[in-house]
Amino acid sequence: MTVRRAVRAVLITQDKNVREAVAGYTRNGGSFALALDLDVSLAGFTGPQFKVVEQSAPALVLMDFDGAPELGVSLARDLTRASPQLVPVGIGAPLSSEQLLQAMRAGLTEYLVKPVSAEALNDAVERLRPRIQPEGEEPQVVARTLAFFSAKGGSGCSTVVTNLAIELRRITNKRTLVMDLDAELGEISLLFGIQPQFNLVDLVQNFHRIDSELLGSYIEQHESGVHVLSAPYHPERAAVIGAQELRQVLMYLRGQYDTVLLDTSKSFSPESMAALEQCDEVYIVATVDLPSLRNIQRALPLLRRVMPRGIEQVQLVINRYDPEDEISLKDVERSLNMKVFSTIANDYDSVIRSINSGKPALLSAPKSAYARDIQLLASKIASAGSTGSRETPTGILARLFRAPGKSAPNAGKSAPNNEEVKRG
């Protein structure tokens, strides 16, 4: 499991440059992760947005003051009154001394002057860390998040995810969740042999009132101990899920589990990109054939750009591997310019029987070649994962108002209310 001192943050801005700077910073190992990104001006910030910010439980709120500094001061005051542990950070054009004084009195301890840089963001968060995470307090645990992507249909990616989740849960004894992100035609629930009452769409539609008890209503628990968040049965319901909604849900779920496995769709939609942004690793599951290799070649540049550490976070898994294949592993590695991380045997009989029976091969055929290779893959992945009163202002406000010569100091089954839940 990956443990990081991840700070939940909310961004309120309509400035594209600010949004790109913050998104780039978070993707490149920044000290905070966006739980919510609101594309709204302070003038348009109303009660519903205020409630959404509260419910996302951020430690930081980054708000764009441009054009309405007085509204920024007012919002900072309201947010800190509602949640005293919350820390607001202003962003915008230089303010006058009087405006900065008002901001400080409202609870602001940092104000970043545009253009915002990664260094400024990092410095601000580090200065504020004692307030965000007091000494001795347990760091927030963010689940190690693994995405499984196939560049071509029929590669067996969903079957790999299903079985791998079971084995990872067994060998780590950690809270493990599988999310089916193929919202139109996902089949994870079928492969697990479960019939979900609710699904990802239901969770998205009710996210505004989510808590740990309600979450249990949308999650199915498999006999192996793996938790499953299914795709909707009806493909048309997938339209409900947008990139921002998925980003919020995934951020929340990463705080509830130790390991999250994402079975992604075979596209680079905004929703898929939003999910990949939060992943620690991406595993490309492929078969050895020319269409698969060609599509991987086409996908790799985009994966390099979206992943914080680029190709370093992308691994290649060859499914249905046969040593007698006309295309060798060396050919694959040479054509893609990347090493094969692991192979899974071409064990058609065991796999098709498990699929048709609704019982994963790890349980129905534990001694099969397929199960053996899944166990080896899980072992490699697991091994890789183990390697009150306002305080004294800091940052620009502290420098401005400091006196001369002084230094700065498990998943239950409680049914959701019927008011908005519709079964998929």
Secondary structure, DSSP 8 states (H G I E B T S, - for coil): ------EEEEEE---HHHHHHHHHHHHTT-SEEEEEEE---GGG--HHHHHHHHHT--SEEEEE-TT-HHHHHHHHHHHHHH-TT-EEEEEES---HHHHHHHHHTT--EEEESS--HHHHHHHHHHHHHHHS-TT-------EEEEEE-SSTTS-HHHHHHHHHHHHHHHH---EEEEE--TTT--HHHHHT---SS-HHHHHHTGGG--HHHHHHH-EE-TTS-EEE---SSGGGGGG--HHHHHHHHHHHHTT-SEEEEE--SS--HHHHHHHTT-SEEEEEE-SSHHHHHHHHHHHHHHHHHSTTGGGGEEEEEEEE-TT-SS-HHHHHHHHTS-EEEEEE--HHHHHHHHHHT--HHHH-TTSHHHHHHHHHHHHHHHHHH--------HHHHHHHS-TT------------TTT----
